Amino acid sequence: MPEGDSLVRLAHRLRPVLAGRMLTGADLRVPQHATADLTGWTVVEVEPRGKHLLMRLTPPAGRPAARPLTLVSHLKMEGRWLVSALDARWGPPAWQVRAVLETVDHRVLGAQLGMLTLVPTDREDTVLGHLGPDLLDPAWDGSEEAAAALLAEGTRRLTARPERPVGLALLDQRTTCGIGNIYRCESLLLAGIDPHRPVGQVPDVPGLLQIARDLLRANVPPAAPFLGWPRTTTGVRANPDRPYGIEVVVADRGFPPGLPAAVGSGTAADPAADPGADRTASGPALGRPRARPPAGPRGRGTPSYWVYGHDRAPCLRCGGRVRQEDFGSAEDDARQLWWCPTCQR
């Protein structure tokens, strides 16, 4: 299932071909909206919300009484939105296509979407109102007061059930939205927290959310289509002034390649600095990755994750064995969990 940063990337890719464009054709292949006629409607916004994608539309000038609508989709595990030229012959099998949106230049196909619904824009909350604060909401980067309010609300929701295992609570989009299995596993590893620990025993819940948010932000490309931005969570360094002694770094496109900038610090980092020179506030020393499993998802570069997906590879933080299990309950969908018993005591 895609993470919040995947939806931001998707929105970046779709905006240039949809935002501000009038639909010359539209076909929603789901029973409840099969008769919806969106031809002549204009896509005014393409926005992510957690793991959902919102396309907001305004009606044609000849329909002044029509209400603005929002097309809401969720990719689930296999869904995707694809862009092609109008005369392109390639595409997914017809049985997979749930939505066809056409402009004068492009065709956008929604294939194998887990959810697709059309609602009045002023009633989006009927579909999304259950979601907690979005960790990639631009409001976090506004005023300090706004960021503090969002963090406080996320913390309140996460701690509302103190007996719940933190590894399950983080995936619940009703607490905060945008965290998926990758960022669940990696945030808990960096914080040194056993995923089975009850939320009420987590020493710094706001700090844990801050690590997850920083990891998500570090993997969001610039506001333009950018296909060569690989996802990674290993760009971190020790900093005793940050939550759990961890500072997430991200390549700053304003600096030469390879020169990292600390997320939220506003200052460039020394590219020669050893991230293992200091010790974390808790847990073992945060050294350079000790073990190298097969290279990242594109087959090159440094390892992408500390523990996620390490079926046979060791923990990159300590070199110890990574434990894998199905983790869930009747209430929570069981998901694969990777964690390090040495680092996460």
PESULMO-V42713 format. One record per residue. N is the residue number from 1. RES is the residue in three letters. D_LAST is the distance of its C-alpha to the last C-alpha in Angstrom with 2 decimals. Layout:
N/RES/D_LAST ; N/RES/D_LAST
This chain:
1/MET/27.50 ; 2/PRO/28.16 ; 3/GLU/26.01 ; 4/GLY/27.64 ; 5/ASP/28.52 ; 6/SER/30.40 ; 7/LEU/32.61 ; 8/VAL/33.38 ; 9/ARG/34.45 ; 10/LEU/36.53 ; 11/ALA/38.22 ; 12/HIS/39.03 ; 13/ARG/40.65 ; 14/LEU/42.67 ; 15/ARG/43.97 ; 16/PRO/46.55 ; 17/VAL/48.16 ; 18/LEU/47.94 ; 19/ALA/47.68 ; 20/GLY/51.20 ; 21/ARG/52.71 ; 22/MET/54.92 ; 23/LEU/54.24 ; 24/THR/57.23 ; 25/GLY/55.77 ; 26/ALA/52.93 ; 27/ASP/52.05 ; 28/LEU/49.21 ; 29/ARG/48.88 ; 30/VAL/47.17 ; 31/PRO/49.38 ; 32/GLN/48.99 ; 33/HIS/49.97 ; 34/ALA/52.21 ; 35/THR/55.26 ; 36/ALA/53.76 ; 37/ASP/55.97 ; 38/LEU/54.20 ; 39/THR/56.88 ; 40/GLY/57.93 ; 41/TRP/54.78 ; 42/THR/53.02 ; 43/VAL/49.31 ; 44/VAL/48.64 ; 45/GLU/44.84 ; 46/VAL/42.02 ; 47/GLU/38.74 ; 48/PRO/35.14 ; 49/ARG/33.30 ; 50/GLY/29.70 ; 51/LYS/30.21 ; 52/HIS/33.90 ; 53/LEU/36.93 ; 54/LEU/39.88 ; 55/MET/43.42 ; 56/ARG/45.69 ; 57/LEU/49.40 ; 58/THR/52.64 ; 59/PRO/55.81 ; 60/PRO/58.99 ; 61/ALA/61.57 ; 62/GLY/63.84 ; 63/ARG/61.46 ; 64/PRO/61.13 ; 65/ALA/60.14 ; 66/ALA/57.17 ; 67/ARG/53.72 ; 68/PRO/51.13 ; 69/LEU/48.65 ; 70/THR/45.09 ; 71/LEU/44.04 ; 72/VAL/40.37 ; 73/SER/38.49 ; 74/HIS/35.03 ; 75/LEU/34.29 ; 76/LYS/31.83 ; 77/MET/30.92 ; 78/GLU/34.22 ; 79/GLY/36.27 ; 80/ARG/37.75 ; 81/TRP/40.54 ; 82/LEU/42.96 ; 83/VAL/45.73 ; 84/SER/48.95 ; 85/ALA/52.57 ; 86/LEU/54.98 ; 87/ASP/56.74 ; 88/ALA/53.67 ; 89/ARG/53.92 ; 90/TRP/50.27 ; 91/GLY/47.72 ; 92/PRO/45.61 ; 93/PRO/47.50 ; 94/ALA/49.38 ; 95/TRP/47.56 ; 96/GLN/44.26 ; 97/VAL/45.77 ; 98/ARG/45.20 ; 99/ALA/46.65 ; 100/VAL/49.28 ; 101/LEU/49.95 ; 102/GLU/52.77 ; 103/THR/54.15 ; 104/VAL/57.18 ; 105/ASP/55.06 ; 106/HIS/51.98 ; 107/ARG/50.68 ; 108/VAL/47.12 ; 109/LEU/45.79 ; 110/GLY/42.91 ; 111/ALA/41.88 ; 112/GLN/39.74 ; 113/LEU/38.58 ; 114/GLY/36.36 ; 115/MET/38.13 ; 116/LEU/41.33 ; 117/THR/43.14 ; 118/LEU/45.80 ; 119/VAL/45.85 ; 120/PRO/47.86 ; 121/THR/46.06 ; 122/ASP/46.37 ; 123/ARG/44.54 ; 124/GLU/41.46 ; 125/ASP/39.39 ; 126/THR/40.52 ; 127/VAL/38.34 ; 128/LEU/35.65 ; 129/GLY/35.63 ; 130/HIS/32.51 ; 131/LEU/30.35 ; 132/GLY/28.14 ; 133/PRO/28.50 ; 134/ASP/28.66 ; 135/LEU/26.21 ; 136/LEU/29.02 ; 137/ASP/31.80 ; 138/PRO/34.09 ; 139/ALA/34.24 ; 140/TRP/30.92 ; 141/ASP/32.92 ; 142/GLY/35.79 ; 143/SER/35.99 ; 144/GLU/33.15 ; 145/GLU/34.08 ; 146/ALA/33.72 ; 147/ALA/30.31 ; 148/ALA/29.14 ; 149/ALA/30.63 ; 150/LEU/28.92 ; 151/LEU/25.47 ; 152/ALA/26.23 ; 153/GLU/27.38 ; 154/GLY/24.35 ; 155/THR/22.10 ; 156/ARG/24.48 ; 157/ARG/24.39 ; 158/LEU/20.64 ; 159/THR/20.24 ; 160/ALA/23.35 ; 161/ARG/21.40 ; 162/PRO/18.47 ; 163/GLU/17.64 ; 164/ARG/17.21 ; 165/PRO/13.95 ; 166/VAL/13.37 ; 167/GLY/13.47 ; 168/LEU/16.93 ; 169/ALA/18.13 ; 170/LEU/17.88 ; 171/LEU/20.29 ; 172/ASP/22.72 ; 173/GLN/25.54 ; 174/ARG/26.80 ; 175/THR/24.10 ; 176/THR/24.39 ; 177/CYS/26.07 ; 178/GLY/25.65 ; 179/ILE/21.98 ; 180/GLY/21.95 ; 181/ASN/19.59 ; 182/ILE/19.43 ; 183/TYR/18.51 ; 184/ARG/16.07 ; 185/CYS/14.04 ; 186/GLU/14.65 ; 187/SER/14.15 ; 188/LEU/10.64 ; 189/LEU/9.89 ; 190/LEU/11.83 ; 191/ALA/10.33 ; 192/GLY/6.72 ; 193/ILE/6.27 ; 194/ASP/5.52 ; 195/PRO/9.33 ; 196/HIS/9.96 ; 197/ARG/9.20 ; 198/PRO/12.80 ; 199/VAL/14.39 ; 200/GLY/15.59 ; 201/GLN/12.25 ; 202/VAL/11.62 ; 203/PRO/12.80 ; 204/ASP/15.11 ; 205/VAL/16.33 ; 206/PRO/19.36 ; 207/GLY/17.44 ; 208/LEU/15.36 ; 209/LEU/18.80 ; 210/GLN/20.26 ; 211/ILE/18.01 ; 212/ALA/18.95 ; 213/ARG/22.53 ; 214/ASP/22.72 ; 215/LEU/21.58 ; 216/LEU/24.19 ; 217/ARG/26.82 ; 218/ALA/26.31 ; 219/ASN/27.30 ; 220/VAL/30.39 ; 221/PRO/33.58 ; 222/PRO/36.65 ; 223/ALA/38.81 ; 224/ALA/40.80 ; 225/PRO/40.49 ; 226/PHE/38.23 ; 227/LEU/37.38 ; 228/GLY/36.00 ; 229/TRP/32.86 ; 230/PRO/29.95 ; 231/ARG/26.62 ; 232/THR/23.70 ; 233/THR/20.37 ; 234/THR/20.13 ; 235/GLY/22.54 ; 236/VAL/20.30 ; 237/ARG/20.33 ; 238/ALA/18.75 ; 239/ASN/20.41 ; 240/PRO/19.40 ; 241/ASP/21.77 ; 242/ARG/20.02 ; 243/PRO/17.20 ; 244/TYR/13.81 ; 245/GLY/16.09 ; 246/ILE/16.85 ; 247/GLU/20.45 ; 248/VAL/21.63 ; 249/VAL/24.93 ; 250/VAL/27.63 ; 251/ALA/30.94 ; 252/ASP/33.64 ; 253/ARG/36.80 ; 254/GLY/38.89 ; 255/PHE/37.92 ; 256/PRO/38.67 ; 257/PRO/36.44 ; 258/GLY/33.23 ; 259/LEU/33.16 ; 260/PRO/30.07 ; 261/ALA/30.08 ; 262/ALA/27.13 ; 263/VAL/26.67 ; 264/GLY/28.12 ; 265/SER/29.18 ; 266/GLY/32.70 ; 267/THR/32.85 ; 268/ALA/32.87 ; 269/ALA/30.37 ; 270/ASP/31.59 ; 271/PRO/31.49 ; 272/ALA/31.35 ; 273/ALA/28.33 ; 274/ASP/25.37 ; 275/PRO/22.20 ; 276/GLY/20.37 ; 277/ALA/22.74 ; 278/ASP/20.54 ; 279/ARG/16.95 ; 280/THR/14.73 ; 281/ALA/14.47 ; 282/SER/10.72 ; 283/GLY/8.58 ; 284/PRO/10.74 ; 285/ALA/14.34 ; 286/LEU/15.37 ; 287/GLY/18.04 ; 288/ARG/20.47 ; 289/PRO/19.48 ; 290/ARG/19.50 ; 291/ALA/20.50 ; 292/ARG/23.10 ; 293/PRO/23.34 ; 294/PRO/26.64 ; 295/ALA/27.67 ; 296/GLY/27.07 ; 297/PRO/28.73 ; 298/ARG/32.09 ; 299/GLY/31.88 ; 300/ARG/31.77 ; 301/GLY/29.84 ; 302/THR/26.26 ; 303/PRO/23.43 ; 304/SER/22.90 ; 305/TYR/19.20 ; 306/TRP/15.88 ; 307/VAL/14.69 ; 308/TYR/17.13 ; 309/GLY/19.72 ; 310/HIS/18.41 ; 311/ASP/19.81 ; 312/ARG/20.71 ; 313/ALA/19.55 ; 314/PRO/16.45 ; 315/CYS/13.91 ; 316/LEU/16.14 ; 317/ARG/13.74 ; 318/CYS/12.81 ; 319/GLY/15.19 ; 320/GLY/12.91 ; 321/ARG/13.56 ; 322/VAL/12.83 ; 323/ARG/12.58 ; 324/GLN/15.33 ; 325/GLU/16.38 ; 326/ASP/18.83 ; 327/PHE/17.15 ; 328/GLY/19.61 ; 329/SER/21.97 ; 330/ALA/25.68 ; 331/GLU/25.42 ; 332/ASP/23.19 ; 333/ASP/24.27 ; 334/ALA/21.95 ; 335/ARG/20.73 ; 336/GLN/19.10 ; 337/LEU/15.41 ; 338/TRP/13.81 ; 339/TRP/10.16 ; 340/CYS/8.37 ; 341/PRO/5.97 ; 342/THR/6.29 ; 343/CYS/6.08 ; 344/GLN/3.78 ; 345/ARG/0.00
